[in-house]
Amino acid sequence: MLKKIRTILLKNSFLIFWASALAFTGAAVSLPPIVHFSESSFFCGLCHSMKDQYKTWSVSRHRTLKCVDCHLPNSNKAEHFFWKAVDGNKDLISETLGLKEDYEIRLSSHGKKVLQENCIRCHADVVSRMNTKRNCVDCHRGVSHIKTAAVCSYNTEVK
């Protein structure tokens, strides 16, 4: 059986090489635009359950930032893309199957930690003089999501 497979591969190595090269080139050309679009705030706002968050973000002080700037880890690319895949798939399943109502959107404990780290990263000059044990959103709840902040759930202590 293995000899048969080896023979087929050797006979078709030229075809396999060019098919692989074509597939690799296609992925290399199409992947960056897809990643760029999926990281846009417009893309995040396409989901029915994110309409209010998108509207309130678009008139907030943070409207120049993308959702992923606050809601995904940004310390390194591997962690960023790992959590983008985890959170994206979770959101896709939840949205597709209608598992949550619009008012049930909550940050996970990991999401709260990431949000806090990103606040500190962007505002390092200000928070360097503060106690960062408390979540930034305890005092700055409506900074990015003005109307929706009242229904979001936050911890008072960062774990």
N, C-alpha and C positions, 0 to 999 in steps of 0.2 A: 504494500500500500504506500509506504513512504517512498519507495523507488519510483512508483508511478507519479506521485506528486512532484518529486524532484525532476523527473524527466519532463513533465508538463511545464514546470517553472523554467527549466533551462531552455526548452524549445521556444517559450514565449517571453523570454527575458527582455527582449527589445520592446515588445508591446507593453509589458508590465512596467518597465522603466518609464516610458512615455506617458502611460496612463497615470502613474504616480506623480510624475512631474507636472502634468496638467492639473491633477487634483490639488497638489500642493500650491501651485500658482493661483488656482481659483480661490482656494481658502485664504491665501495671503492677500489677495486683492479685495475680496469681499468682506473679510472679517473686521478690519479696522472701521469701515463705515458703519457696520452693524453695531459694534461696541460703542462707537461715538454716539450714535442715535439712542441706544439703550441707556446711556448715561445722561441723557438730556432730561431736564425737568418737564419738558413737553411730553416725553415718553411716559414719565411717571404719572402725569396728569391724565393720561388716556384711560386709566382704569376708572370705572364708575365710582368706586369707593374713595377715590382720591380727589374728586372734583372740588370739594370744599377746601382741602389742604392746598391744592394747586392755586385756587382763587386767592386765598388769604396770603400764601407765599408770594404771589405775583405783585402784591401791593405792600409787601413788608420791606424792612431795611435790608434783608438778606436776599432780595430778588436777583441780585447779580451772581449769586452762588447757585450751583446745581444741587438737587436733592442729595446726590451721592457725596457731595462735599461734607455734609453734616451727618448723613445716616449710614455711611459705610466707612470702615476703617481706611485711613489714608496714610498709614505709616510705611507700608510697603505694598507693592503691586500684587504679590502672591496672596496675601491676606485679603486685600481689597477684592480681587476677583473670586476668591473662595467664598467670601460672604455675599458678594453680588449674586453668585450662583445659588447659594443656600436661600437667601432672602427672596431673590427673584422667583425661584421655583415655589417657595412657600406662598408668595403673593399670587402667583399664577394659578396655583391649585385653589387657593381660597377664593379668588375672584371668579374663576371658571365654574366652580361648583357652588358658588353663592354661600359659602360657609359662614360669612360674617356680614352683618348689616353695616352700613356706612358709619354709624355712630359707635361701633364696637372696635374701632381701630385703636390699638394700644402698642406702645413700644415694649418689646421684650426686655428682659433684664440685660441681655447682651446689647440691644439697641440703645438702652439708657446709658450704658457704659461707653459705647462708641460715640454717642452724641456728646457726652461730657468731655471725652478725650479730644474731640474735634473743636469744641468750644475753647478749651484750654490751648490747643495747638494754634488756632487762629488769633486768639486774644491773649497770647502769652505775656505781652508787655503789661497788660492791665492785671491779669490774674496772678502775676508773680508776687504781688503784694497782698494777696488774699488767701483765705482758707479755701482750698479746693475740695474739701471733704463733702461739702454740700453741693447738690446739683445746681448748675447754673440756671436751669429752667424753673427752679423753685421761686426765684425772684424775677426772672425774665421769661415768664411763661408765654406771653403773646408776641415775642419778638418776630418769629417767622410764620406762625400760624395764628393770627389774631383771634378769629372767632372760634376756631376749633380747639384752642388751648384749654378752654374750660372743661371739655369732656375727656381730654387726654389724661392718662394715669402716669404719675411720676413717683419715684422714691424720693425721700428726703435725704438719704445718705447714699453715697456712692460706695459700692461694695468692691 
